[in-house]
Amino acid sequence: MEFKVAAPLMCAGISIYGGIQRADVQKGGSIGIIGIGGLGHIGTQIAKCMGYTVAAVDIKQKALEAVASYEHSPDALILATDTVEESLLKIDQMASSKYRGLDATVLATDHPSAFELAAALTRKHGTMVLLGQPEKGITMSYHSVIYKDIRLVGSLVADTAAAQELVSIFHQNKLHVDIKEWKMEDAEKMRQSYLSGQGMGKNVVIM
């Protein structure tokens, strides 16, 4: 594995892998990855290889098309601007359970509106895993948490054993990391590109 490929695994990769583990969904269950950026585009592939039915959710069609092109592609592509009913219909086609919606959602974005959307797509008695860290905190309706009995858990990274598992999964299944390479002298350009929100995948500085 090239260093430029391995580098994102020890931050973005292990963060999303830890979040998927924290969801504690039985193999064969359904997981939604909310936010298909640096973490999410890796997470959809990992979740598929772990035996889950996967929905990718993002506001950018380009991001959804990217993960759909990977070998281990998600089972459903959900545009965040779709209505909740439209999104649930797509979930109905990929997963079936006693309650409508996904067994768990993993939030790999800090956009404020993503939290309410994730709650709407998570089934009753399901789980939401919070990775995104919005500046002003998390805002959700009590209807989602109380009446749907959704369990909220936080996840930061994971431990050494999990990191070893991740590398093994990644290597054995030949997963893809979308990388943009930068030189050290272009660090400010890289920062501005990141802040614009138009970038895909992970930025890697080559030293």
C-alpha positions as CSV (number, residue, x, y, z in Angstrom):
1,M,0.0,0.0,0.0
2,E,1.4,3.4,-1.0
3,F,2.0,5.9,1.8
4,K,-0.3,8.4,0.2
5,V,-3.1,5.8,0.3
6,A,-2.4,4.6,3.8
7,A,-2.1,8.2,5.3
8,P,-5.9,8.9,5.2
9,L,-6.7,5.6,6.8
10,M,-5.2,6.6,10.1
11,C,-7.5,9.6,10.4
12,A,-10.5,9.6,8.1
13,G,-10.6,5.8,7.7
14,I,-10.3,4.9,11.4
15,S,-12.8,7.6,12.3
16,I,-15.5,6.2,10.1
17,Y,-14.7,2.6,10.9
18,G,-15.0,3.3,14.6
19,G,-18.3,5.0,13.9
20,I,-19.6,2.0,12.0
21,Q,-18.5,-0.3,14.9
22,R,-20.2,2.0,17.4
23,A,-23.5,1.6,15.5
24,D,-23.5,-2.0,16.7
25,V,-25.7,-3.2,13.8
26,Q,-26.0,-7.0,13.2
27,K,-24.5,-8.3,10.0
28,G,-27.0,-8.0,7.2
29,G,-28.6,-4.9,8.8
30,S,-28.8,-1.5,7.2
31,I,-26.5,1.5,7.7
32,G,-26.7,5.0,6.2
33,I,-23.6,7.1,5.8
34,I,-24.6,10.8,6.0
35,G,-22.1,13.0,4.3
36,I,-20.0,11.4,1.4
37,G,-16.8,13.4,1.8
38,G,-13.4,12.5,3.1
39,L,-14.8,10.1,5.7
40,G,-18.0,9.0,4.0
41,H,-16.6,7.9,0.7
42,I,-14.4,5.4,2.6
43,G,-17.2,4.5,5.0
44,T,-19.7,3.3,2.3
45,Q,-17.1,0.8,1.1
46,I,-16.1,-0.4,4.5
47,A,-19.8,-0.9,5.5
48,K,-20.4,-2.9,2.4
49,C,-17.4,-5.1,3.0
50,M,-18.6,-5.7,6.6
51,G,-21.8,-7.2,5.3
52,Y,-24.2,-4.3,5.7
53,T,-26.8,-2.9,3.3
54,V,-25.7,0.6,2.7
55,A,-27.3,4.0,1.9
56,A,-25.1,6.9,0.9
57,V,-26.6,10.3,1.7
58,D,-25.2,13.7,0.5
59,I,-26.4,17.0,-0.8
60,K,-24.0,16.8,-3.8
61,Q,-25.0,14.5,-6.7
62,K,-21.3,14.4,-7.7
63,A,-20.4,12.8,-4.4
64,L,-23.1,10.1,-4.8
65,E,-22.0,9.3,-8.4
66,A,-18.4,8.9,-7.2
67,V,-19.2,6.2,-4.6
68,A,-21.6,4.5,-7.0
69,S,-18.7,4.0,-9.4
70,Y,-16.6,2.1,-6.8
71,E,-16.5,-1.7,-6.8
72,H,-18.1,-1.9,-3.4
73,S,-20.9,0.6,-4.1
74,P,-23.8,1.5,-1.8
75,D,-27.2,-0.1,-2.3
76,A,-29.1,3.2,-2.3
77,L,-28.1,6.8,-3.3
78,I,-30.1,9.5,-1.4
79,L,-29.8,13.2,-2.3
80,A,-30.3,15.3,0.8
81,T,-32.6,17.6,-1.0
82,D,-35.1,14.8,-1.7
83,T,-38.2,14.6,0.5
84,V,-38.1,12.3,3.5
85,E,-40.8,10.1,1.9
86,E,-38.8,9.8,-1.4
87,S,-35.7,8.8,0.6
88,L,-37.6,6.3,2.7
89,L,-39.0,4.7,-0.5
90,K,-35.4,4.1,-1.6
91,I,-34.6,2.6,1.8
92,D,-37.7,0.4,1.6
93,Q,-36.3,-1.1,-1.7
94,M,-32.9,-2.0,-0.1
95,A,-33.8,-3.1,3.4
96,S,-36.7,-4.6,5.3
97,S,-37.3,-4.6,9.0
98,K,-40.1,-4.3,11.5
99,Y,-39.8,-0.5,11.5
100,R,-39.4,1.7,8.5
101,G,-35.9,3.2,8.0
102,L,-32.3,2.4,8.5
103,D,-31.0,0.4,11.5
104,A,-28.4,3.1,12.0
105,T,-27.0,6.3,10.5
106,V,-23.4,7.5,10.9
107,L,-23.1,11.2,10.5
108,A,-19.8,12.1,8.8
109,T,-20.7,15.7,8.3
110,D,-21.1,18.7,10.6
111,H,-23.9,20.4,8.6
112,P,-26.7,21.4,11.0
113,S,-29.5,20.1,8.8
114,A,-27.9,16.6,8.5
115,F,-28.9,15.7,12.1
116,E,-32.6,16.1,11.6
117,L,-32.4,14.3,8.3
118,A,-30.5,11.4,9.8
119,A,-33.1,11.1,12.5
120,A,-35.9,11.0,9.9
121,L,-34.2,8.2,8.1
122,T,-33.3,6.1,11.2
123,R,-35.9,3.6,12.1
124,K,-37.7,3.4,15.4
125,H,-35.3,2.1,18.1
126,G,-32.4,2.7,15.8
127,T,-29.1,4.3,16.4
128,M,-27.4,7.5,15.3
129,V,-23.6,7.8,15.6
130,L,-22.3,11.3,15.7
131,L,-18.9,12.0,14.1
132,G,-19.6,15.5,12.8
133,Q,-18.8,18.3,15.2
134,P,-20.9,21.4,14.3
135,E,-19.7,24.6,15.8
136,K,-23.1,25.5,17.3
137,G,-23.9,22.1,18.6
138,I,-26.6,19.6,17.6
139,T,-30.2,20.6,17.1
140,M,-32.9,17.9,16.8
141,S,-36.6,17.6,17.4
142,Y,-37.6,15.8,20.6
143,H,-40.1,13.8,18.4
144,S,-37.2,12.0,16.8
145,V,-35.4,11.1,20.0
146,I,-38.3,10.4,22.3
147,Y,-41.1,9.1,20.1
148,K,-38.8,7.1,17.9
149,D,-36.6,6.0,20.8
150,I,-33.4,6.7,18.8
151,R,-30.2,6.0,20.6
152,L,-27.5,8.6,20.1
153,V,-23.9,7.7,20.5
154,G,-20.7,9.7,19.9
155,S,-17.6,8.3,18.3
156,L,-14.1,9.9,17.9
157,V,-11.6,7.4,16.5
158,A,-10.9,3.8,17.5
159,D,-8.1,1.7,19.1
160,T,-5.0,0.0,17.7
161,A,-6.8,-3.3,17.1
162,A,-9.5,-1.6,15.1
163,A,-6.8,0.2,13.0
164,Q,-5.3,-3.2,12.2
165,E,-8.7,-4.6,11.2
166,L,-9.3,-1.6,9.0
167,V,-6.0,-2.0,7.1
168,S,-6.8,-5.6,6.6
169,I,-10.3,-4.9,5.3
170,F,-9.0,-2.2,3.0
171,H,-6.1,-4.3,1.6
172,Q,-8.1,-7.5,1.1
173,N,-11.0,-5.8,-0.7
174,K,-8.9,-3.3,-2.6
175,L,-10.9,-0.3,-1.5
176,H,-10.6,3.1,-3.0
177,V,-9.5,6.4,-1.5
178,D,-10.1,9.5,-3.5
179,I,-6.9,11.5,-3.0
180,K,-5.7,14.9,-4.2
181,E,-2.0,15.5,-3.8
182,W,-0.5,18.8,-2.8
183,K,3.1,20.2,-2.4
184,M,4.0,21.8,0.9
185,E,4.3,25.2,-0.7
186,D,0.6,24.9,-1.9
187,A,-0.7,24.3,1.7
188,E,-2.7,27.6,1.6
189,K,-4.3,26.7,-1.7
190,M,-5.2,23.3,-0.2
191,R,-6.8,25.0,2.8
192,Q,-8.8,27.3,0.6
193,S,-9.9,24.4,-1.6
194,Y,-11.1,22.6,1.6
195,L,-13.0,25.6,2.9
196,S,-14.8,26.0,-0.4
197,G,-16.5,22.7,0.2
198,Q,-16.0,21.8,-3.5
199,G,-13.3,19.2,-2.9
200,M,-13.7,15.4,-3.0
201,G,-12.0,12.8,-0.9
202,K,-8.9,13.5,1.1
203,N,-6.1,16.0,0.7
204,V,-2.5,14.6,1.0
205,V,0.6,16.7,1.4
206,I,3.6,15.1,-0.3
207,M,6.8,15.9,1.5
